[in-house]
Amino acid sequence: MSIRKQFLKSKPVCKVTFKIPDIVSNDVENAHVVGEFNDWSTSATPMKRLKNGAFTATVDLAPNRSYQFRYLLGQSRWENDPEADGYLPTPYGDSQNSVISL
């Protein structure tokens, strides 16, 4: 998995591209980025499947803050990003959320 951050000079925005490689997502039909930036909606930020089988999504986020997120693969498989800037426990205490800091 990978995260690419692109800070724009013309606007106070950072374009963040999330990517799940095909080796992780090869057995699912769809994927979503779910996090604080979309009110933890499991449908608001769908990822696009690339020809090579990977999934990607780009989100505009405000800089100078951190966001918690996770990937939802299919309908029930949750994954963290190993390239995240950090991890925090979920409020449920059963797992962790990935954190991106801008």
N, C-alpha and C positions, 0 to 999 in steps of 0.2 A: 504494500500500500504506500501511497505517497501523498504529500501535501505540498502544493506550490503556492507561495505568497507573492503577489505582485502589487506593490503600493503605487497608487496613481499620483502623479504630481499635480494633475489638473483638478482633482476632487479629493475630499477627505474620505477615501474609500480604499480598501484593500481587496483585490480580487483573489479569492482563495479557491484553488482547484483541488478537489479531492479525487483520488483515483484508487480503485480496487483492481488489482491485477487478475487476469483470467484464472490463474492457478487457485486463487481464493474463491472466486465467484463462478467457477465452471459448472456448478450443479444447480444454479438458481436462475430464475427467469427475470427477476427484477431486483433492484437495490435502491435504497434511499439514504440520504444523509439526514440524521435526526439530531437536533440539538437546541440549545438555548436561542439561537438565531432564528428558529422557525417555531418557537413555542413547543418543541418536542413533538411536532406533528410527524406522524409516520407516512404521510402522503404529500406534504408540501414541497419537498425537494427530491424529486425522482432523479436517479442517475441514468445517464444515457449509456447504452451498451455500444462499445466500439466493435469494429470488424474483427479485432483480435480476441474478443471475448471479455475484455476488461470493461469496467464501468467508470464513468467520470461525471462530475458535476462541478460547476463554478458558481460561487456565491459571493456577492458583494457584502463585505462586513466593515463596520466602523473600526478604525485603528485605535490603538492605545487601550486595549482591554483584552480580556481572555474570554473564551467561549468553551463550554463543555459540549461534547457531541459523541455520537456512536453511529455505526453503520447498521442498517437493517437489511439483511439479505433474505430475499423471499418474504415470507410472512412472519417468521419467528426466530430467525438466526441473527443474533446480535454479535458484532465484532468491534473491537477497538482498533485504532491505527497505531502500529508499532513505531511510526515516525512522528507521533504527536509530541507536543512540547512538554506534556506531563499527563498525569492521571489523578483523578479525585474519586473517592468512594461515592457511589450513588446513595440517594436518601434511603434506599431500601436495604443497604448493607450487604447485598448479595453479589455485587460486581463493582467495576470501576468505569468511569467515563473518561474518554480521551479529552485532552485540553489543548486548544490552540491559542497561543498568545500573539497578539499583533501589536 
